[in-house]
Amino acid sequence: MKSLLKNAREQKGLKTRELAQLAEIDQALISKFESGTRKPTKDQVTKLSQLLEIDYETLMVAWLKEKILYEVRDEEFALKALLLVEQEIQNNTKQISSAILSSIQNILDEIEELKNTVQSFDHFQLRQISKTLELDFIFKNIMLNGNSLTLEETKSVVNDGITISGKSIQEHLEAINFQEAAMYIKDLSLKKTVINEKEILSIHNLIFKGINSENLGKYKNDPLIPREMNLFFNWHEVNKNNLHPIILASESYLKILEIAPFEKGNLQIANLILNWILLQNNYAYVVIKEGSNSKNEYFSILEESQAKNDKSIFINYILQIEKDSLNKARQLATK
């Protein structure tokens, strides 16, 4: 950890005195952190991570490792104790997941009943429902990112190839590109393709085709991103058969936004991955309701979930939208 701190400070061209002023930590303590004779508090680790632009998880893992080593390094039964600690942490994580599942079981049961009803419709009905929900998915997602096309204008652009007067070329491209990305994840879901780097980069390439030629289909220039994304892929692979698909999709969404692997398009990628997982498990598209109030509610829920580090807030929001989407699908079949 001492090397992480010192190297990061020197790379930013800061003297210990300057870092001490920025972090509001005594200069002597900064020097002791870098020499390894003192350990920062958790709050100090957070502050130093932000100021020195060190990946928070990397710094926290180093901090916890040294804290644990300090306590057990010379103990005869340290390794056996650590194995028991690992098992207990894993059990606690499972208990948390079970607690979340228990609290949302009623709405999950309602969703499953609705899904089964929708899946019982004939092929023609399902195709018509799919076309309507896909258009809604495209429209709501480009709207979420500031596109001013209306639902009818979006339909004209993506289905009929019509150019809308007064709308920019970029807005037209955003609609067309997102339609291609939506069709792409639909195809991936039918093939039961696992979430992987190649496909995510391909999706990003589709979203920005003709709009941002410099960074499309590429992670941002940060050496930590490939490692963070590999951890995400591993996490998904381990949990895809353990977590309920809607919980898996919601948590995947939050993880992508936390990693923010791209210069632009992280929100679109998170939405597409979420719906990729849902479609793969025969659920309906998750899209926010139309209107500025719904858009504000969406960002408010997301911000609250991140600020409180409470994923259940966002999961409950996604569950309600999925229920609404399935209800809409059922209503479409009766028209």
C-alpha positions as CSV (number, residue, x, y, z in Angstrom):
1,M,0.0,0.0,0.0
2,K,2.8,2.4,0.8
3,S,4.1,2.0,-2.8
4,L,0.7,2.6,-4.2
5,L,0.4,5.9,-2.4
6,K,3.9,7.1,-3.0
7,N,3.9,6.2,-6.7
8,A,0.6,7.8,-7.3
9,R,1.6,11.0,-5.5
10,E,4.8,11.3,-7.5
11,Q,3.0,10.6,-10.8
12,K,0.8,13.5,-10.1
13,G,3.8,15.7,-9.3
14,L,2.7,16.4,-5.7
15,K,5.0,17.0,-2.7
16,T,3.9,15.4,0.6
17,R,3.2,18.9,1.8
18,E,0.9,19.6,-1.1
19,L,-1.0,16.3,-0.7
20,A,-1.3,16.9,3.0
21,Q,-3.0,20.3,2.3
22,L,-5.4,18.8,-0.3
23,A,-6.3,15.9,1.9
24,E,-6.4,17.9,5.1
25,I,-4.1,15.3,6.7
26,D,-0.9,16.1,8.7
27,Q,2.2,16.1,6.5
28,A,4.0,13.8,8.9
29,L,1.2,11.3,8.7
30,I,1.4,11.3,4.9
31,S,5.1,10.5,5.1
32,K,4.4,7.7,7.6
33,F,1.8,6.2,5.3
34,E,4.3,6.1,2.5
35,S,7.0,4.6,4.7
36,G,4.6,2.0,6.1
37,T,5.1,3.0,9.7
38,R,1.5,4.2,10.1
39,K,-1.8,3.0,8.5
40,P,-4.5,5.5,7.3
41,T,-8.0,5.3,8.5
42,K,-10.8,4.1,6.1
43,D,-11.9,7.7,5.6
44,Q,-8.4,8.7,4.8
45,V,-8.1,5.8,2.3
46,T,-11.2,7.1,0.6
47,K,-9.9,10.6,0.4
48,L,-6.5,9.6,-0.8
49,S,-8.0,7.3,-3.4
50,Q,-10.0,10.3,-4.9
51,L,-7.1,12.8,-4.7
52,L,-4.5,10.5,-6.2
53,E,-6.9,8.8,-8.6
54,I,-6.1,5.4,-7.4
55,D,-8.8,2.7,-8.0
56,Y,-10.7,2.6,-4.7
57,E,-11.1,-1.2,-4.7
58,T,-7.4,-1.7,-5.3
59,L,-6.4,0.6,-2.4
60,M,-9.1,-0.8,-0.1
61,V,-7.9,-4.4,-0.7
62,A,-4.3,-3.3,0.0
63,W,-5.4,-1.5,3.2
64,L,-7.4,-4.5,4.4
65,K,-4.6,-7.0,3.6
66,E,-2.2,-5.0,5.7
67,K,-4.7,-4.6,8.5
68,I,-5.3,-8.4,8.6
69,L,-1.6,-9.2,8.4
70,Y,-0.9,-6.9,11.3
71,E,-3.3,-8.8,13.4
72,V,-2.5,-12.4,12.5
73,R,0.9,-12.5,10.8
74,D,2.7,-14.5,13.6
75,E,-0.3,-16.5,14.9
76,E,0.2,-20.2,14.6
77,F,-3.4,-20.9,13.3
78,A,-3.7,-17.8,11.1
79,L,-4.4,-19.7,7.8
80,K,-7.1,-21.9,9.4
81,A,-8.7,-18.9,10.9
82,L,-8.6,-17.0,7.6
83,L,-10.3,-19.9,5.9
84,L,-13.1,-19.8,8.4
85,V,-13.4,-16.0,8.0
86,E,-13.7,-16.5,4.2
87,Q,-16.5,-19.1,4.7
88,E,-18.3,-16.7,7.1
89,I,-18.1,-13.8,4.7
90,Q,-19.5,-15.9,1.9
91,N,-22.3,-17.1,4.2
92,N,-23.1,-13.5,5.1
93,T,-23.3,-12.5,1.5
94,K,-25.7,-15.4,0.8
95,Q,-27.8,-14.3,3.7
96,I,-28.0,-10.8,2.4
97,S,-29.0,-12.1,-1.0
98,S,-31.6,-14.3,0.6
99,A,-32.9,-11.3,2.7
100,I,-33.3,-9.3,-0.5
101,L,-35.1,-12.2,-2.2
102,S,-37.4,-12.7,0.7
103,S,-38.4,-9.0,0.8
104,I,-39.4,-9.0,-2.9
105,Q,-40.9,-12.5,-3.2
106,N,-44.5,-11.2,-3.6
107,I,-43.7,-9.0,-6.6
108,L,-41.5,-11.8,-8.0
109,D,-44.5,-14.2,-7.8
110,E,-46.7,-11.6,-9.6
111,I,-44.1,-11.2,-12.3
112,E,-43.7,-14.9,-12.9
113,E,-47.5,-15.3,-13.2
114,L,-47.6,-12.4,-15.7
115,K,-44.7,-13.8,-17.6
116,N,-46.3,-17.2,-17.9
117,T,-49.5,-15.6,-19.2
118,V,-47.6,-13.6,-21.8
119,Q,-45.6,-16.7,-22.9
120,S,-48.9,-18.6,-23.4
121,F,-50.0,-16.2,-26.3
122,D,-49.7,-17.5,-29.8
123,H,-46.8,-16.7,-32.1
124,F,-48.6,-13.9,-34.0
125,Q,-49.6,-12.1,-30.7
126,L,-46.1,-12.5,-29.3
127,R,-44.5,-11.0,-32.5
128,Q,-46.9,-8.0,-32.4
129,I,-46.2,-7.4,-28.7
130,S,-42.5,-7.7,-29.3
131,K,-42.5,-5.1,-32.1
132,T,-44.4,-2.6,-29.9
133,L,-42.2,-3.1,-26.8
134,E,-39.0,-3.0,-28.9
135,L,-40.0,0.4,-30.4
136,D,-40.8,1.6,-26.9
137,F,-37.5,0.3,-25.6
138,I,-35.6,2.2,-28.4
139,F,-37.5,5.4,-27.9
140,K,-37.2,5.5,-24.1
141,N,-33.5,4.8,-24.2
142,I,-32.6,7.5,-26.7
143,M,-34.9,9.9,-24.8
144,L,-33.1,9.1,-21.6
145,N,-29.9,10.3,-23.3
146,G,-31.3,13.6,-24.4
147,N,-32.7,12.7,-27.9
148,S,-35.7,14.9,-28.8
149,L,-37.4,12.5,-31.2
150,T,-41.0,11.7,-30.3
151,L,-42.3,8.1,-30.2
152,E,-44.0,8.5,-33.6
153,E,-40.9,10.2,-35.1
154,T,-38.7,7.4,-33.7
155,K,-41.0,4.8,-35.4
156,S,-40.8,6.7,-38.7
157,V,-37.0,6.8,-38.5
158,V,-36.3,3.2,-37.5
159,N,-39.2,1.4,-39.3
160,D,-39.7,3.5,-42.4
161,G,-36.4,5.2,-42.9
162,I,-38.0,8.7,-42.9
163,T,-36.0,11.8,-42.2
164,I,-37.6,14.1,-39.7
165,S,-37.5,17.8,-40.5
166,G,-35.8,19.9,-37.8
167,K,-34.1,17.0,-36.1
168,S,-30.3,16.6,-36.3
169,I,-28.4,13.9,-38.2
170,Q,-27.0,12.7,-34.8
171,E,-30.5,12.3,-33.4
172,H,-31.4,10.1,-36.4
173,L,-28.3,8.1,-36.1
174,E,-28.8,7.6,-32.3
175,A,-32.3,6.1,-33.0
176,I,-31.0,3.9,-35.9
177,N,-27.9,2.7,-34.0
178,F,-29.9,1.9,-30.9
179,Q,-32.4,-0.1,-32.9
180,E,-29.4,-2.1,-34.3
181,A,-28.1,-2.6,-30.8
182,A,-31.5,-3.7,-29.5
183,M,-31.8,-6.2,-32.3
184,Y,-28.3,-7.4,-31.6
185,I,-29.0,-8.2,-27.9
186,K,-32.2,-9.9,-28.9
187,D,-30.3,-12.2,-31.2
188,L,-27.7,-12.8,-28.5
189,S,-30.4,-13.7,-26.0
190,L,-32.0,-16.2,-28.4
191,K,-28.6,-17.8,-28.9
192,K,-28.1,-17.8,-25.1
193,T,-24.7,-16.1,-25.6
194,V,-23.0,-15.4,-22.3
195,I,-22.1,-11.8,-21.3
196,N,-18.5,-11.3,-22.7
197,E,-16.1,-8.6,-23.7
198,K,-16.3,-9.2,-27.4
199,E,-20.0,-8.7,-27.6
200,I,-20.0,-5.7,-25.2
201,L,-17.4,-3.9,-27.4
202,S,-19.5,-4.8,-30.5
203,I,-22.6,-3.3,-28.9
204,H,-20.7,-0.1,-28.1
205,N,-19.5,0.0,-31.7
206,L,-23.1,-0.2,-32.9
207,I,-24.3,2.6,-30.6
208,F,-21.8,5.1,-31.8
209,K,-21.4,4.1,-35.4
210,G,-21.1,7.2,-37.5
211,I,-21.3,9.4,-34.4
212,N,-18.0,9.0,-32.5
213,S,-15.5,7.3,-34.7
214,E,-12.6,7.8,-32.2
215,N,-13.7,5.8,-29.2
216,L,-16.3,3.4,-30.5
217,G,-15.9,-0.2,-29.5
218,K,-13.0,0.6,-27.1
219,Y,-12.6,0.9,-23.4
220,K,-11.5,4.3,-22.1
221,N,-7.7,4.7,-21.6
222,D,-7.4,3.4,-18.1
223,P,-5.3,0.3,-17.4
224,L,-7.6,-0.7,-14.6
225,I,-10.7,-1.0,-16.8
226,P,-9.8,-4.4,-18.5
227,R,-9.2,-5.9,-15.0
228,E,-12.4,-4.5,-13.6
229,M,-14.4,-5.8,-16.6
230,N,-12.8,-9.2,-16.3
231,L,-13.9,-9.3,-12.6
232,F,-17.4,-8.3,-13.8
233,F,-17.5,-11.1,-16.3
234,N,-16.3,-13.6,-13.7
235,W,-18.8,-12.3,-11.2
236,H,-21.6,-12.7,-13.8
237,E,-20.5,-16.3,-14.7
238,V,-20.4,-17.3,-11.0
239,N,-23.8,-15.8,-10.2
240,K,-25.9,-16.4,-13.3
241,N,-27.2,-19.6,-11.9
242,N,-27.4,-18.5,-8.3
243,L,-29.3,-15.1,-8.5
244,H,-32.8,-14.5,-9.8
245,P,-32.5,-13.2,-13.4
246,I,-34.0,-9.8,-12.5
247,I,-31.7,-9.4,-9.6
248,L,-28.7,-10.5,-11.7
249,A,-29.7,-8.0,-14.4
250,S,-30.1,-5.2,-11.9
251,E,-26.8,-5.8,-10.2
252,S,-25.1,-6.1,-13.5
253,Y,-26.5,-2.7,-14.5
254,L,-25.1,-1.1,-11.2
255,K,-21.7,-2.8,-11.7
256,I,-21.3,-1.4,-15.2
257,L,-22.2,2.1,-14.1
258,E,-19.7,1.8,-11.2
259,I,-16.9,0.6,-13.5
260,A,-17.8,3.1,-16.3
261,P,-15.6,1.3,-18.8
262,F,-16.3,3.8,-21.7
263,E,-15.7,7.5,-22.3
264,K,-19.3,7.7,-23.5
265,G,-22.2,5.4,-23.6
266,N,-22.0,3.7,-20.1
267,L,-25.7,4.2,-19.4
268,Q,-26.7,2.8,-22.8
269,I,-24.4,-0.2,-22.3
270,A,-25.8,-0.8,-18.8
271,N,-29.4,-0.7,-20.1
272,L,-28.6,-3.1,-23.0
273,I,-26.8,-5.6,-20.7
274,L,-29.7,-5.5,-18.2
275,N,-32.2,-6.2,-21.0
276,W,-30.0,-8.8,-22.6
277,I,-30.2,-10.8,-19.4
278,L,-33.9,-10.3,-19.1
279,L,-34.7,-11.3,-22.7
280,Q,-32.5,-14.3,-22.3
281,N,-34.8,-15.4,-19.5
282,N,-38.0,-14.6,-21.3
283,Y,-38.8,-11.4,-19.4
284,A,-40.0,-8.2,-21.1
285,Y,-37.9,-5.1,-21.8
286,V,-37.4,-2.8,-18.8
287,V,-37.9,0.8,-19.9
288,I,-38.8,3.9,-17.8
289,K,-42.1,5.6,-18.3
290,E,-42.4,8.6,-20.6
291,G,-42.1,12.1,-19.3
292,S,-39.6,14.3,-17.4
293,N,-41.0,13.3,-14.0
294,S,-40.3,9.6,-14.8
295,K,-36.8,10.5,-16.1
296,N,-36.1,12.5,-12.9
297,E,-37.4,9.6,-10.7
298,Y,-35.2,7.1,-12.6
299,F,-32.0,9.2,-11.9
300,S,-33.1,9.9,-8.4
301,I,-33.6,6.2,-7.6
302,L,-30.2,5.4,-9.2
303,E,-28.4,8.1,-7.3
304,E,-30.0,7.1,-4.0
305,S,-29.1,3.4,-4.5
306,Q,-25.5,4.4,-5.3
307,A,-25.2,7.0,-2.5
308,K,-26.6,4.6,0.2
309,N,-24.7,1.6,-1.3
310,D,-28.1,-0.2,-1.2
311,K,-28.8,-2.2,-4.4
312,S,-32.2,-3.2,-3.1
313,I,-33.5,0.3,-3.8
314,F,-32.7,-0.1,-7.5
315,I,-33.7,-3.7,-7.7
316,N,-37.2,-2.8,-6.4
317,Y,-37.5,-0.1,-9.0
318,I,-36.5,-2.5,-11.8
319,L,-39.0,-5.1,-10.5
320,Q,-41.8,-2.6,-10.6
321,I,-40.9,-1.6,-14.2
322,E,-40.7,-5.2,-15.3
323,K,-44.2,-5.8,-13.8
324,D,-45.5,-2.8,-15.7
325,S,-43.9,-4.0,-18.9
326,L,-45.5,-7.5,-18.6
327,N,-48.9,-5.9,-17.8
328,K,-48.6,-3.8,-20.9
329,A,-47.7,-6.9,-22.9
330,R,-50.8,-8.6,-21.6
331,Q,-53.0,-5.7,-22.4
332,L,-51.6,-5.5,-26.0
333,A,-52.7,-9.1,-26.6
334,T,-56.3,-8.2,-25.7
335,K,-56.6,-5.3,-28.1
